Amino acid sequence: MTSFYARWAALIVIALILSGLTYQHYQQNLASVTPEWIVKNNSSPTPSIRLEGMVKSGSLSGNLDEGQAEFQLVGDSANVAVHYNGSPPENLRELKTLIVVGQWDPAQQVFRAREIVLVTNYGFVVSAYLVAMIPLILLVFSMSRKVTSLFQVIKESKLYEPQAEFHVDSR
């Protein structure tokens, strides 16, 4: 039984390591900040970040067909001016919540965006995976315990029985 629990402990450790690596990837590549965060921490230029907010009504201007636009992103209590220069955006319109990827320019108080992406609800995705995986893991754990227990019962109830000898007629 000790090896049984050691195997499951190893699987749990591997799952925790994978969870940690996934969280680290999310924080480095997928996490977004709000306009309030930009306004609060606006003293220095930022590396490439993802800014999430809603396009303010009446603020969208520029030549969208050429991939140039200027607009305001609205958060809960702050607005940030965004200058977008990239490929022609398909999903840029007023009152739409989106994420812009780019850099903050504190000298001109403007966010210079180079990419626009849709908002993804990662909480829903994670919860859907957990709802599916937790019962499956519990089922496999239960079945593994039952198989190990059954193997022990069979092993203890049967004594070693040598295989019957067969005599082959050599004619």
N, C-alpha and C positions, 0 to 999 in steps of 0.2 A: 504493500500500500504506500510505502514511502516514495517509491519511484513515481507512482501515480500522482501524488501531490507535487512532487518536484517538477514533473512535466507541466502541470497546470500553472505552477508558480512561474516557470520559464515563459509560458505563453502570456501570462499576465504582464510580466516584465517587458516582453517584446511589444505588447499592445501599448503599454505606457510610454515606451520610448518612441514608438510610431506616433502616438498622440502628441507628445512633446515636439517632435519634428514637424508635424502638421501645424501645430499652433505657431511655431517659430516661422514657418513659411507664410502663414496667414498674416502675421504681424509685419513681416518684411515686404510682402508683395501684394497683399490684398486689403489690408486695413486702410480705412480712409479717415480723414480728419474733417472737422466742421468749420464753417466760417468763423465761429466763435474762437476756435483754437488758433486760427490764423491771425485774427485781430489781437488776441492775447499774447501770442509769441511772435510778433511782427518785427522784432529788432534785427534779425539777421536773415540773409538769404537761406532758403531751404534747398536740400537736395530734392530729387524727384519725389513728389508726394501725390497722394490721391485726395482730392477735395470733393466732399459730397454736399450737395445742396439743391435747392429748387431755383430754376431760372425765374427771375423776377418779371412780373408782367410789365410790358412796355419797355423793357431794357434791352431787348435783343436788336442789334443792328450789325451792319456789315454785309459783305458779299458771301453768302453761304455757299453759292455754287463754286466759288474758288477756294473755299476752306478758310475763310477769314471771318471772324465774328467777334463782337464785343457785347458783353452782357453782365448782369449782376447775379451772383449766386446768393441766395437768401438762406440763412440758418434760423435758429430759434430767436436770436436777438441781435444778429449782426449780418451785414452785407459785405461781399467781397467783389471787387471789379475783376472781371476775367477777360483777357485778350486771348482768343483762340486762333491758332495758326497751324493748320494741319490738313488732313484729307477732308473733302467735303462731308460734313456731318449729316447722317441720315436721321438721327434721333434728337436733334437739337430744336426745341421749340419752347415757347413760354409756358410757365407753370408746370414744367416737367422736372421731376427729381432725377438727377444724374450725377455721375462722378467724372470730374475732369482730372487728367494727369498732367502734371507740369511742375513749375517752380514758382515760388513766391519771390517777388521783387520788392523789398521793403522801401527802397528809395522812391519808387513811383507808386507804391501802395497798390500794386496790381498783381494778379496771379496770371502767369504766362502758361497757357495750356497748349499741349501739343496733341492730346488724344482725349476723346470722349467715350466713356463706356457706360453701359447700363448698370443700374443698381441691382445687386443680387442679394437675395435674402439667405445668407449662409446659415442663420439660425434654423431655418426651416429644413435646409439640406441636412445639417448635422442631426437634427431631431428625427428626421425620416430614417436615416441610417441607424441611429440608435434603437428606434422602435423595431426595426427589422433585425438587427444583429443581436441584441440582448436576449430575446427568447431563443434564437438559434444557438447561441453560446451556452445558455442554460440547458437546452436539450442535449447538445453534444456532451456537456459535462455529466449530465445525468446518465446518458447512455454509456459513457466511458466507465463510470463508476459501476454500473450494473454488469457490464461485460467483465470488468476486473473481478468483481465479486463472484460472478458465475464461474469464471476460470479458476478461482481459488477453491470453490466448492467442488468442482469436478476434479481438480488436482488432488484434494485431500481425500475424496471418497474412493478413488481408484488406486489400487496398488499397482505396482509395476507388473505387467503381464508380458512375458516374452512372446514374441511372435511364434505362431505354430510352425513347425518345420514341415516342409513339403518334400516328399521323396519323388524324385523324377526317375522314371524307369529308363534306363540307358540302353535299351535294345536297339 
